[in-house]
Amino acid sequence: MNNPIQIALIDDHQMFREGLKALLNGFDDCQVVFELSNGAKLTEELATRQVDIICMDLDMPVMNGFQTLEKLSLSGIDAKVIFISQNNEPSMIARLMELGARGYLLKDSSAEMLHSAIQSVYQNGYFFNDLVSGSLLQKMAKSSAINPTYKNDELSSREIEVLKMICDELTSAEIADKMSLSIKTIENHRSNLMSKTGAKNLAGLVVYAVKNRLYNVR
């Protein structure tokens, strides 16, 4: 791959970090640009070194994953963060997604799943894996943090069709190809869906679909 996906690793366990670095650099389309033991200096690093994906632990000293994600948001940095953690508490995962995380993996996930997550977030903007997505979306659907403000009947049949394909992690180009429409038209549908559902991000759209039984989590 001519331009590999640029990745930053944030984890306080050096052995795990080094192993993950070796694993990721072993993929033809991935390259670890830098690594840190916590999120305290992340914004400083990002000011001089651009990355596509940040793989970050949740529980770290000095500045943990929650604090780091909030700092990135307040700094206006649109970072694509994938959390890799031992914590499988649904409410915590839901909160991280609400704050802007793009994916969440447990540390016992396979190398193939990690690679798929990185590719999905890089290409599509988010990733929901089979191991975590069920509890994550169900918890988020019950939460008032992301609450649909419109009824199902205000979505057109075409918008519902697009919404289902978004939930299946298809890109705008892939949806356009399946529906024989232009990419611009699909992007307009995405924008209308965000406006009608009150969702703040793609994760919110998935939650809306689950909560209103328009999509079943597999």
FENURPE-V227573 format. One record per run of one state. SS is the DSSP state (~ for helix, > for strand, _ for the rest). FROM is the first residue (numbers start at 1). TO is the last residue. If there is no record, write none. Layout:
{{SS	FROM	TO} {SS	FROM	TO}}
This chain:
{{_	1	4} {>	5	10} {_	11	13} {~	14	25} {_	26	29} {>	30	36} {_	37	41} {~	42	48} {_	49	52} {>	53	56} {_	57	64} {~	65	74} {_	75	80} {>	81	85} {_	86	89} {~	90	98} {_	99	102} {>	103	106} {_	107	110} {~	111	124} {_	125	129} {~	130	142} {_	143	151} {~	152	154} {_	155	156} {~	157	167} {_	168	171} {~	172	179} {_	180	182} {~	183	197} {_	198	201} {~	202	211} {_	212	218}}
